Amino acid sequence: MKYRDPLKEILSRTCPHWDREETRPSARRAFRKVMQCRTLALGAEVYASENEERRVDHTCKSPACSSCGNKTTIDWRRDREAALPDGPYKGFTFTMPELLWSLFRDNRFMVPALSAFAANAIRALATARQGLEVGIITFPQTFNGRLEFNPHVHTMVMAGGLHASSGSWRSRFYYDGDRLMRLWRGAVIQLLRAALRAGLLRIDLTVGQMEDVLAHLERCWWSVKVQSSESKDHRLRYDGRYLRRPPLPSVASPTSANKASLFGRKTKSWVFGLR
């Protein structure tokens, strides 16, 4: 059977699992909005003539809604296509070891900083190595294909850049993935250390044990994927999908039922370096 509103159907059938006290209030509000979209619960407009009457129910306007969020994404993509220069763009994906997923899940105040870390790593490499100004858009993401809380950042970067000194344009240059990884890793570890020493982290370990974990992760390899150049249309279509994915709940392990309400959440993207 093909449902007209599959997301509403999913939320309706799983309501007992997410509509409870231990679920984050923001996630519950988002799900309720989606369930009320295009219903009388949000009001309606009535258009009538002598022979006919038509009711148009209000939409929820929520980015979590597969309908409203899709329209918002299409409008956003059209605006970006008009604003961004033509030419090739690269895609980067900045990830972190699985050991840190639950740490960021339990300390969400740190998640917004990840977008700036990814953009700053790219800019630092382009400026320090090549003396170039580049355009960057970040797409923060907090869940993976298995609906686990997995914070990472997708980025869309101009393949070329502007020489700050001469004002000339360089069409392409090479990004060293290993250098990007070290810059990204260092920024994330520094954030965690600062929060730990300030007593802001919610953790089950002692401060000494957490310091040992961070020291270990500082020596590990972190995945930073560098994708080949594509047109701005292709990259906006690919990365723009992350602007409208609804914050679906993650599946918790049987031994951690009290942490079942782990929700991924997207935020808007930021534009860096487009002057």
C-alpha positions as CSV (number, residue, x, y, z in Angstrom):
1,M,0.0,0.0,0.0
2,K,1.3,3.4,-0.9
3,Y,0.7,6.0,1.8
4,R,0.0,9.6,0.8
5,D,2.0,10.9,3.8
6,P,4.4,8.2,4.7
7,L,6.2,10.3,7.3
8,K,3.0,11.0,9.1
9,E,2.2,7.3,9.0
10,I,5.6,6.4,10.5
11,L,5.2,9.0,13.3
12,S,1.7,7.9,14.1
13,R,2.6,4.3,14.4
14,T,5.7,5.0,16.5
15,C,4.1,7.6,18.7
16,P,4.4,5.6,21.9
17,H,8.2,5.4,21.3
18,W,8.9,9.1,20.9
19,D,6.0,10.9,22.6
20,R,7.2,10.5,26.2
21,E,9.1,12.5,28.9
22,E,12.6,11.3,28.1
23,T,12.4,12.5,24.5
24,R,13.8,15.9,23.9
25,P,11.0,18.6,23.9
26,S,12.3,20.1,20.6
27,A,12.1,16.7,18.9
28,R,8.6,16.1,20.2
29,R,7.5,19.5,19.0
30,A,8.9,18.9,15.5
31,F,7.1,15.5,15.2
32,R,3.8,17.0,16.3
33,K,4.1,19.8,13.8
34,V,4.7,17.3,11.0
35,M,1.6,15.3,12.1
36,Q,-0.5,18.4,12.1
37,C,0.7,19.6,8.7
38,R,-2.2,20.3,6.2
39,T,-4.8,19.6,8.9
40,L,-7.4,21.8,10.6
41,A,-5.3,21.7,13.7
42,L,-3.2,24.5,12.2
43,G,-6.1,26.4,10.7
44,A,-7.3,26.8,7.1
45,E,-8.3,29.2,4.5
46,V,-11.7,28.9,2.8
47,Y,-12.3,30.1,-0.8
48,A,-15.9,30.2,-1.9
49,S,-18.0,31.3,-4.8
50,E,-21.7,31.0,-5.6
51,N,-21.2,27.5,-6.9
52,E,-18.2,26.1,-5.1
53,E,-16.2,26.1,-1.9
54,R,-12.7,25.0,-1.3
55,R,-10.8,24.6,2.0
56,V,-7.0,24.9,2.0
57,D,-5.4,23.6,5.3
58,H,-2.4,25.4,6.6
59,T,1.1,23.8,6.4
60,C,3.5,23.4,9.3
61,K,6.4,25.2,7.7
62,S,8.8,22.9,9.6
63,P,12.1,21.9,8.1
64,A,11.5,18.5,9.6
65,C,8.5,18.0,7.4
66,S,9.2,16.1,4.2
67,S,6.8,18.3,2.3
68,C,7.5,21.8,3.7
69,G,11.2,21.1,4.1
70,N,11.4,20.0,0.5
71,K,9.9,23.2,-0.8
72,T,12.2,25.2,1.5
73,T,15.2,23.3,0.1
74,I,14.2,23.9,-3.5
75,D,13.9,27.6,-2.9
76,W,17.2,27.7,-1.0
77,R,18.9,25.8,-3.9
78,R,17.6,28.2,-6.5
79,D,18.9,31.2,-4.5
80,R,22.3,29.6,-4.0
81,E,22.5,28.7,-7.7
82,A,21.9,32.4,-8.6
83,A,24.3,33.7,-6.0
84,L,27.3,31.4,-6.4
85,P,29.8,31.8,-9.2
86,D,29.8,29.3,-12.0
87,G,32.6,26.7,-12.1
88,P,33.6,23.4,-10.4
89,Y,33.2,22.7,-6.7
90,K,34.6,20.0,-4.5
91,G,32.9,18.2,-1.6
92,F,34.5,17.3,1.7
93,T,33.1,15.2,4.5
94,F,34.6,15.6,8.0
95,T,33.9,12.8,10.4
96,M,35.1,11.7,13.9
97,P,35.8,8.3,15.6
98,E,32.8,6.4,16.9
99,L,34.1,6.8,20.4
100,L,33.1,10.5,20.3
101,W,29.5,10.1,19.0
102,S,27.9,9.5,22.4
103,L,30.0,12.3,23.9
104,F,28.6,14.9,21.5
105,R,25.1,13.3,21.9
106,D,25.2,14.0,25.6
107,N,26.9,17.4,25.3
108,R,25.0,19.0,22.3
109,F,26.2,22.5,23.1
110,M,29.4,21.6,21.3
111,V,27.8,20.4,18.0
112,P,27.4,23.9,16.4
113,A,31.1,24.5,16.6
114,L,31.8,21.6,14.2
115,S,30.8,23.6,11.1
116,A,33.2,26.4,11.9
117,F,36.0,23.9,12.5
118,A,35.5,22.2,9.1
119,A,35.4,25.6,7.3
120,N,38.4,27.0,9.1
121,A,40.5,23.9,8.3
122,I,39.7,24.3,4.6
123,R,40.4,28.1,4.7
124,A,43.6,27.7,6.7
125,L,45.0,25.2,4.2
126,A,44.0,27.3,1.2
127,T,45.4,30.5,2.7
128,A,48.5,29.2,4.3
129,R,49.6,26.9,1.5
130,Q,48.3,28.8,-1.5
131,G,47.4,32.4,-0.4
132,L,43.9,32.0,-1.7
133,E,40.5,33.1,-0.6
134,V,37.9,30.3,-1.2
135,G,34.1,30.0,-0.9
136,I,32.8,27.4,1.5
137,I,29.3,26.2,2.5
138,T,28.9,23.7,5.4
139,F,26.1,21.2,6.0
140,P,26.2,19.9,9.6
141,Q,24.7,16.5,10.0
142,T,24.0,14.5,13.2
143,F,22.9,11.1,12.1
144,N,24.0,8.3,9.7
145,G,22.2,5.8,7.5
146,R,21.5,3.6,10.5
147,L,19.9,6.5,12.4
148,E,22.7,6.6,14.9
149,F,23.7,9.9,16.4
150,N,26.8,10.5,14.3
151,P,28.0,14.2,14.2
152,H,29.9,15.1,11.0
153,V,30.0,17.9,8.5
154,H,29.6,17.9,4.7
155,T,31.1,20.9,2.9
156,M,30.8,22.4,-0.6
157,V,34.0,24.2,-1.6
158,M,35.0,26.2,-4.7
159,A,37.6,24.2,-6.6
160,G,39.5,27.4,-7.3
161,G,40.3,30.5,-5.3
162,L,41.2,34.2,-5.4
163,H,44.8,35.2,-4.8
164,A,44.6,37.7,-1.9
165,S,47.7,39.6,-3.0
166,S,47.4,39.8,-6.8
167,G,43.6,39.6,-7.2
168,S,44.0,36.9,-9.9
169,W,41.9,33.8,-10.0
170,R,43.4,30.3,-9.8
171,S,41.0,27.7,-11.2
172,R,42.1,24.6,-9.3
173,F,44.5,23.5,-6.6
174,Y,45.2,20.4,-4.6
175,Y,43.8,19.9,-1.1
176,D,45.9,17.6,1.1
177,G,43.4,15.3,2.8
178,D,45.9,14.4,5.5
179,R,46.6,18.0,6.4
180,L,42.9,18.7,6.5
181,M,42.4,15.8,8.8
182,R,45.0,17.0,11.3
183,L,43.5,20.5,11.4
184,W,40.0,19.2,11.9
185,R,41.1,16.6,14.5
186,G,43.1,19.2,16.4
187,A,40.2,21.7,16.6
188,V,37.8,19.0,17.9
189,I,40.2,17.7,20.5
190,Q,41.0,21.2,21.7
191,L,37.3,21.9,22.1
192,L,36.8,18.7,24.1
193,R,39.8,19.4,26.3
194,A,38.7,23.0,27.0
195,A,35.2,21.8,27.9
196,L,36.6,19.0,30.1
197,R,38.9,21.3,32.1
198,A,36.1,23.8,32.5
199,G,33.9,21.1,34.0
200,L,31.3,21.4,31.3
201,L,31.3,17.8,30.0
202,R,28.7,15.3,31.0
203,I,30.7,12.1,31.2
204,D,30.8,8.8,33.1
205,L,34.7,8.8,33.2
206,T,37.0,10.6,35.5
207,V,38.9,13.6,34.2
208,G,42.1,11.6,34.0
209,Q,40.4,8.8,32.1
210,M,38.9,11.3,29.7
211,E,42.3,12.9,29.2
212,D,43.7,9.5,28.3
213,V,40.9,8.9,25.8
214,L,41.6,12.3,24.1
215,A,45.3,11.6,24.0
216,H,44.6,8.3,22.3
217,L,42.2,9.8,19.7
218,E,44.7,12.6,19.0
219,R,47.0,9.9,17.6
220,C,44.3,8.1,15.6
221,W,43.5,8.6,12.0
222,W,40.1,10.4,11.4
223,S,38.3,10.1,8.1
224,V,38.1,13.2,5.9
225,K,36.8,12.4,2.5
226,V,37.7,14.6,-0.5
227,Q,35.3,14.3,-3.4
228,S,36.1,15.2,-7.0
229,S,35.1,18.4,-8.7
230,E,31.5,18.8,-9.9
231,S,29.3,21.7,-11.1
232,K,27.6,23.9,-8.5
233,D,24.2,22.5,-9.5
234,H,25.4,18.9,-8.8
235,R,26.9,19.8,-5.4
236,L,23.9,21.8,-4.3
237,R,21.5,19.0,-5.3
238,Y,23.7,16.4,-3.5
239,D,24.6,18.4,-0.3
240,G,21.3,20.3,-0.2
241,R,19.4,17.1,0.7
242,Y,20.8,17.4,4.2
243,L,18.8,20.6,4.8
244,R,15.5,18.8,4.8
245,R,16.1,15.4,6.3
246,P,13.7,15.0,9.2
247,P,15.2,14.4,12.7
248,L,14.3,10.7,13.0
249,P,15.0,8.9,16.2
250,S,18.0,6.6,16.5
251,V,17.7,3.0,17.6
252,A,19.1,2.5,21.1
253,S,20.7,-0.8,22.2
254,P,18.6,-3.0,24.6
255,T,20.9,-2.1,27.5
256,S,20.4,1.6,27.2
257,A,16.6,2.0,26.9
258,N,16.7,5.1,29.0
259,K,18.7,6.8,26.2
260,A,16.3,5.7,23.4
261,S,15.5,9.2,22.3
262,L,18.6,10.2,20.4
263,F,17.7,12.6,17.7
264,G,19.7,13.9,14.8
265,R,19.1,17.5,13.9
266,K,20.1,19.6,11.0
267,T,20.7,23.3,11.1
268,K,21.0,25.8,8.3
269,S,24.2,26.1,6.4
270,W,26.7,28.9,6.7
271,V,28.6,30.6,3.9
272,F,32.3,31.5,4.5
273,G,34.7,33.4,2.4
274,L,32.3,34.6,-0.3
275,R,33.0,38.3,-0.4
